[in-house]
Amino acid sequence: MKIHNKKKYLSFLKFKRDFQKYGLEKARSYELILHWLNNRLSRNQFLVLSGILVGCTAGLAGVILKTLVHNIHYFITNKVHFEYQILFYIVFPFLGIVLTTLIVLTLFKGQDRKGIGAILYEIAQNSSIVASVKMYSQVIQSAVTVGLGGSAGLESPIAVTGAAIGSNFAQTYRLNYKERTLLLAAGATAGIASAFNAPIAGIMFAFEILLTGVVFTDFIPLVVAAVCGSLLSRILLQEDVLFRFYTREAFNYKNVPYYLILGVVTGLYARYFVIISQKVEHFIKGLQLSKMRKAMFGGAVLSLLCVLFPPLFGEGYETVKAFTNGNTHSIIENSFFRYFEIGDWTIIIFLVLVLLLKAFATSFTIFSGGNGGNFAPSLFAGGTVGYLFALVCQHIGFTDVPVTNLVLVGMAGAMSGVMYAPLTAIFLIAESSFGYDLFIPLMIVSIMSYLIAKWFSPISPELKSLADEGKIFTNKHDKNLLFALRTDDFIDKYSQTIQENASITDLFELVKNGDKNIFAVVDDSRILKGVLTLDDIRPYLFNKEIDPLQTVGQIMKAPPAVLHPENKPLDILQTFDDTGMWHLPVVNGNNGFIGFISKSSILMSYRQLLKDYSD
């Protein structure tokens, strides 16, 4: 303990010396204070302080982004006048995606990795180290995309921004991997809490999505970060910007059948949403076009959809609020449907088309070059499903249909099925609507939708490819540790080799002067021909009648299996188990020998990693 404190003190003195030598250009005074506090406070105390600072910073970033988008929306809807409304929906969605792509190509050198999957990748593969550029790049890109009408949400970019803030804070003060991951999650928690003014939902988001497969006993920093983000949102954001719903009906157990049916409907719609998203992503990636041309194509498709169905413009929260306020006619007044007689069936057909096309609008927004996430689209779609279901029930002849409640729980249902985050969805809607008495219907709909989604795909389709490649953590803790290992680290590139035409006497000299117990037999081009172990050689060592002209090629054995550098440690261990071997050769694509891998070296690294995770 004394040695550890001495090291921390020396580190502090070095930082102080640099501060005095280079001034404010090399060190900031508040960092000096925080370094001093890091040396004076206990680990838990400093983590709580870090949670507060990260929470306030990430929460402020979320507030800035929400305010920025709100002001852009207000400007283009109230200050920019078009003679015909159709021009409005043609220009701005197209402009949003094209400008975002231009910003990525010019300001951020084409680095456009986005979404929650990128953060999960950094946690699993990059020791929770997130590039500092993400502390502001996501804010700029998503503000342009969504502010100008992109049919996506701000919550994923806010979460990525908060995660980058937490990660870079931890890097600055040289915190270890677990603490860095905790503060990364705290930043994302604060971002989600500020976006929805829902601290518990922010915490659930961290545990359900970001910290999957990561074991933590410390959660206080997450709590204080969520509180800070939510408080900033509540204090700074205007009432019309907040994700709030004030009208709803009291829960009546007699309405449970409605919620059961709605759970199935939202689950099936969520599956439709993710399938369309995957197909559009595959389609756009397959286009032989430059990034800018893809952006122009996607922007044109989005503009056309917004012209036909204006509710697809932007996040769509105002549309959902209109559902809960009973102001249905305002939803279609800017569309071509206003030329028809607006009756129940007109609204139903309109909403069905909006639901079907929302998946396309969101996918083209995100994958053609825009920046955003599926939080808002899933909430919008779920609210629309709930309202549509209520309309159909009323049209059939049912009375006392809880319309507002169906809208609210529909949002939770669709989000659970799309995001694979039922607890986040439940607490998000409960906090946003002050509807804690709606926990029962929220749980019914969310869990049913989630189970249906899991039935189709155990892992979120958005993350499945990354999970299959071992690039992100899953709930299988043992596999997570193995995926964190690198095959290249286990290849003994100083393995001893011998030519296949070498004499057995040469082999004896190699054994005598070497320190290995396995040898690779190769030809002049270093192509692997076979292997030899000490057990294979021992009978010849003490045989006085052995022919000295006998070659190595005559006594070598074929390896039971060969490995390749691209094989994952998990697959390599399975090969060891299948063959019963402890050493196997590694070859390249041309069967050229690279080295040997020892099973014991992988197991030792696994045990060390397990120890590090358990500390």
Buried (B, 14 or more C-beta within 10 A) or exposed (E): EEEEEEEBEEBBEEBBEEBEEEEEEEBEEEEBEBBEBBBEBEEEEBBBBBBBBBBBBBBBBBBBBBBBBBEBBEEBBEEEEEEEEBEBBBBBBBBBBBBBBBBBBEEBEEEBEBBBBBBBBBBBBEBBBBBBBBBBBBBBBBBBBBBBBBBBBBBBBBBBBBBBBBBBBBBEBEBBBBBBBBBBBBBBBBBBBBBBBBBBBBBBBBBBBBBBBBEBEBBEBBBBBBBBBBBBBBEBBEEEBBBBBEEBBEBEEEBEEBBBBBBBBBBBBBBBBBBBBBEBBEEBEEEEEEBEBBBBBBBBBBBBBBBBBBBBBBBBBBBBBBBBEEEBEEBBEBBEBEEEEBEEEBBBEBBBBBBBBBBBBBBBBBBBBBBBBBBBBBBBBBBBBBBBBBBBBBEEEEEEBBBBBBBBBBBBBBBBBBBBBBBBBBBBBBBBBEBEEBBEBBBBBBBBBBBBBBEBBEBBBBBBEBBEEBBBBBEEEEBBBBBBBEBEEBBBEEBBBBBBBBBBEBBBEBBEEEEBBBBBBBEEEBBBBBBBBEEBBEEBEEEEEBEEEBBBBEBBEEBEEBBEBEBBBBBBBEBBEEEEBBBBBBBBEEBEBBBBBBBEBBEEBBEEBEEEBEE
